Amino acid sequence: MKNKLLYTILFSLLLAFLFLPMIQEHYSIFKVNPLKGHTKPIDFPELTYESYSEGKFQGKLEQYISENFGFRETVIRIYNQYVWTFYNKTYVSFLVPGKDKWLYYFGAVKDYYGTEQHSMYRSTKAAKEYYDKNIDMMCELRKILKKYDIEFLSFMAPSKVRVYPEYLPDWKRDSSTINPIEYYSKAFTEVGFPNIEMTSWFQIMKDTLGYPVFPQMDNHWQFTAVYAYDSLFRFMDSLKDFGIPKIKYGTPEPIEVKFQDDEASLNLLFPVKNKIPDYKLNVEVISDSTSRKPKVLFVGDSFIWGLTKFLPWKELMDDVEIWFYNED
């Protein structure tokens, strides 16, 4: 009798295990957080004689099931956690695990080791020609804008791989290529184009600030964006006396963050343990009778969001537009 009861319980559990994903797929009885990242919804394929006889329906159905089965998000997170914990690997194509659980962008690591150029240009000569063309266009655009009393400058965000190279994975280096950070910075200076190159500044800050200038598990600046943009605004004032209000900030304070930004893209089951703490920086804008809010257009990549996230930028500037681009 006891064995029959045990068999009944085990059989019931087996049926529940088999049918629960199907029930979850159709009714979503359990709340599951969606995976981070862009996904394109897949519609259930239309069954016709032609699609079935040509095998198109079967292929689309298999793809639909693989993208929509119940608890898919949980299964993926469990597997991602397994390969991350035991092998320090990830299947996120744009992220590379470094040493001691540091995370970097794949393209940035390739750039540091001199191999990124090969995926973008035919040769070093072609890369140099492209860089020189950009510099010439920017100089010409600055001349045109000057006629309308508009200033134009370059603000180069810092590179995490160059500020914290000690945690990079060990890859083979190609010294025959051109590094765009170094090339643009030198060329801008030589032609007199106003620019700020933040990587060298952050390398100095790293050794003197006493706080991490980049998060361990994210590739963007966080509270240190305040220092960078403060430097940018002072530089803008030196070029055209905008009278931008001053920024006052205190000492960084540690804050608790469950998942850092790029860490969340790994879609792990648990946050990475023993991360370097995140920090926040209280910012105050100081204005007086001489202060004015300039009209500004920012054209930049994802580092530009540090402006809107960590500074009261509407108190500093007027009529601001942000044009976001991601060349990748």
DAQUI-V195349 format. One line per field, one symbol per residue. ss: DSSP state (H for helix, E for strand, C for the rest). burial: I if it has 9 or more other C-alpha atoms within 8 Angstrom, else O. Layout:
BEGIN
ss->???
burial->???
END
This chain:
BEGIN
ss->CHHHHHHHHHHHHHHHHHHHHHHHHHHCCCCCCCCCCCCCCCCCCCCCHHHHHCCHHHHHHHHHHHHHCCCHHHHHHHHHHHHHHHHCCCCCCCEEECHHHCEEEHHHHHHHCCCHHHHCCCCHHHHHHHHHHHHHHHHHHHHHHHCCCCCCCEEECCCHHHHCHHHCCCCCCCCCCCCHHHHHHHHHHHHCCCEEEHHHHHHHHHHHCCCCCCCCCCCCCCCCHHHHHHHHHHHHHHHHCCCCCEEEECCCEEECCCCCHHHHHCCCCCCCCCCCCEEECCEEEECCCCCCCCEEEEEECHHHHHHHHHCCHHHCCEEEEEEECCCC
burial->OOOOOOOOOOOOOOOOOOOIIIIIIOOIOOOOOOOOOOOOOOOOOOOOOOIIOOOIIOOIIOOIOOOOIIIIIIOIIIOIIIIIOOOIOIOOOOIIIIOOIIIIIIOIIIIIIIIIIOOOIOOIOIIIOOIOOOIOOOIOOIOOIIOOOOIOOOIIOIOIIIIOOOIIOOOOOOOOIIIOOOIIIOIIIOOOIIIOIIIOOIIOIIOOOOOOIIIIIIIIIIIIIIOIIIOIIIOIIOOOOIIIIOIOOOOIOOOOOOOIOIIIIIIIIOOOOOOOIIIIIOIOIOOOOOIIIIOIOIOIOIIIOIIIOIIIOOIIIIOIOIOIOOOO
END
